[in-house]
Amino acid sequence: MTHEKVLVLIVLIGFASYFQTITGFGLGMIVMGATSGFGLAPVASIATLMSLVTLANSAAALPGKLHHIDWRAVGAATLGVLPSVVVGVLVLEYLSASAAGILQLLLGGVVLYGGLSAALRPAPLAQRSNDRSFFVSGVCGGLLSGMFGVSGPPLIFQFYRQPLKLIEIRCALILIFAVTSLTRVLFSAWEDHLPSSICLEAALAAPVVMLMTVAARHYPPPLSSLATRRLAFGVLMAIGGSLVLCAVKALVR
C-alpha cells in the first residue's frame, strides 16, 4: 500500500477501535467493509491485520474488567467457535461458487431479519439463556467466520439479547474475538502466512488502537442502554444487508 492508503487505514482502524470498545464488536467488520469497498488493500491481508490489531484492542480494553465476564457463557461460545471455523473453511472449499452465493444470500437474509426484529424489540430477555444456546451461537459464528470472514452476528445477537449489563456484554464479546484472533494469528504464523509488511502495519496501528481504546473507556458516548442495544442491532442489519448485496452481485455475474 502507498503511504496515503496506510494513513487512511490507520485512521479507520482507530475509529473502529473506539466503536468496538463501547459496543464489544465492530473493529474487523467496519475495517473489512470499508477497505473492500474502497479497494484500499486485499481482503486476505486486511483479515490478518485485523487479527493482530484486535489483540491490541483487547489488551487495552480488558485489564481491570475481567470480573465482569460471564465465564460460562464465554467458554461455551468459544468451544463452539474454534472448531466450527475450520469446518466453515472446509465446507466453502467443497461448495460451488453458485451454491456458496446462495448460502451467503440466505445467511445474509437471516442476519438482516434478526437485526430488524431485535431492533424493534430491543429489550433483553427476562432470563439468561442456557449454556447450550451460547455454544450454538459460537458454532454459527465460527461457520460464518470460516466461510465468509464474518463471525460476529450470531454472537452479537446472542449476547445483546441477554439480561446482562452492557459492560458484561462488551467484555465478553471482546474476549471471544480476541481468542478467535489469536487462533488465526498462530495458525497464519504456522502456515508461514504472516508477512513482515502486515506485522509492520500492525505495529504502526497498535498505538492508535490502544489510544482510542483507552479514550473509549474513559470518554464513552452518552448513550443509554436501550440506545446502545439499538445501535448494535442496527449494525447487524447493515451487515446482513451487505451480505445479501454481495451475494446478489456474485449470482448475477
N, C-alpha and C positions, 0 to 999 in steps of 0.2 A: 504494500500500500504506500501511497505518497504521504508526505508529512502532513498535508492538509487533511487527508482522509483519516489518518491516525488521530489527529487532534479532534476531529468531529466525533470519531468513535469513542474517545475517552470522555468527552463531554456527555455523550449519550449514555455511556456506562455510569457516569456519576449521577445523572438524573434517575436512571433506573435503579441504582443502589439506594437512593433516598426512598423511592417508591416501595422497593422490596422491604426496607426496614420498617415502614409504617404499616404494610399490609401482610408481609410474610412471603410474598411472591412477586414475580414480575420482571426480575432482572434479566433472566435469559430470554423470556418471551418478548419483552419490549425491544431489546437489542437485536435479537434474531429477526424479528419482524421488520424493524427499521433498516437494518443492514441489507437484508434480502430485497426489500422494496426499493432502496436507493442504489443497490449494487455496490456497496462500499467494499465488500470482501466476500470470498466464497463461504457458503453456509457451513461447510465442514470445519473450516478454520475458526469461524466465529463460535461454533459449538464448543470447540476445545478451549478457546479463550474464555468463554463464559463459565466453563467448569472451574478454571483457575481463579477468576475474579469472584466467583460465588464463594470460594473458600475464604477470600479476603473479607468479603461482606459478613460471613458468619463469624469470623474471628473477631470482628469489631462489634457485631450485634449481640452475641450471646453471652459474653462474660458478665457474671452477676445476675443472669436471667434464667439460669438452668433450673432453678427451683420452681419456675412457673410451668415447666413442661410436664404434660401428661405422658409419662414414660411408657405406660402400657399401650396407649394409642399410637405413639410414635414407633414403638417396637413392632407392633402388629402391622402398621403400614409399611415399615421398612422391610420386613420379612416378605411382604407381597411385592414390593418394588424391585428389589435386586434381581431375583431370578427371572421375573417377567420381562425385564429389559432385554435379556438375551433371547427369550422366546419371541419377543416382538421383532428383533433383528432377523431371526431365522425365518419367521413367517413372511416377512417382507421379501426375503430372498426367493421364496417359493411362489409368491403371487405374481401374476402377470401385471403389466402396467395398468390395464383397464380394471382388473379386479382390485388392485390397490387403490385406484382412484375412486371406485365405487365405495369401498370400505371407508376411505377418508371422508367421502361425502356423507355417509351415514353417521360416522363418528362426529363430524362437524355439526350435523343436524341435532344430534343428541346433546352435545355441549351447549349449543345455542338455545335449545329448548330448556335445558336445565338451568342455565343462567337467567333466562327470561322468567321462568316460573319462580325461581328463588328471589329475583329482584322484586317481583310483585308481592311476594310474601317473605320479606327478609327476616322476620322474627325467628329466633333459633328454636330448635325442638324443645319439647318440655323435659325430655330425659336424654341423657348421654347414650349414644348408640353403643352396641356391644363391640367387643374387640374384633369379631369376625367381619363386621362391616368396614372397619378400618383396614383390615387385611385385604378385603376385596377392592377397596378404593386404591390401595397400593398396587395390587395386581393390574387393575385397569390403567393406572398411571404409568406403570412400567411398560405395559404393552404400547401405550401411546408414545412413550419416550423412545422405545426401540424401533417403532415403525415410522414415526413422523417427527421425532425430536421434541415433542410437547408432552411433558409428564404432568404438568400442573393441574389441569381442570378437574379430574376426579378427586384429587386430594384437597384442592381448594374448596370444592363443593362440600366434601365430607366434613372438613374441619369448621368451615364457616356456618354450617347448619347445626353445630353442637352448642349446647348451653354453657359455653366456656367464655372466659374473659378474653378480650381481644389480644392482650399481651400473651396469653396462653396459646392462642391460635397462631399468632405471629411467630413465636419462638419455636413451636412445633414444626411449622412449615419450613422455616429457615434451617432447622436442624436436619430435617428429612432431605431437603435439596442439597445441603452440604454433604451428607453421606453419599447421596447419588453422584454428586460432582466428584468427590474424592475417588469413588469407584471408577468413574470414567477416566480421571487423570491417571490413576495407577494402571488401568488397562491400556490406555494410549501409550504410556511410557513403556510398558511391557512389549507392546507391539511396535515400538520404535516409531510412533506416530505423534511425537511431541517435539516439533521443530523448535530450534532456538529462537526463530523470529516470533513465534507465538509466546514463548517464555519472556522475551524482551517486552512485547506489547503488554503482557500481564503485569510485568514489573513496573512499567510506566503507569498503568491504570490503577494499580493497587493503592498508592497513596490517596488518589482521588476517591476511590471506592470507600476506603476507611474514613476519610474526612467527611464524606457525605453521609455515611452510616452513623457516625458519631453525631453529626448535625441533626439527623432524623431522630436519634434517641433523645436528644436534649431539646429540640425545637420541632416537635411534630405539628402537623397542621391541625387547626381547631375543628376536627370532625367528630361528631357523635358516634356512638357505637352503631346506630342504625345507618348513618350516612356511610360509614366505613364498610359495612356489610353490602350496602347498595353499590358502592364503588367496586368491591370485589366481584360481585355478580355481574356488574356492567362490563368489567374486563373479560369475564368468562364469555359473555355474549359476543364481544369483539373477537375473541379467539375462535369461538365456534363459527362466526361469520367468515373469518379469514380462511379457516379450514375448508368450508363449503366453497368459497370463491376459488381457492387454489385447485380444489378437486374438479370443479366445473370447467375451469380453464384447461386442465390437463385432459379431461374427457372429450372436449370439443375440438381438440387439435387434430 
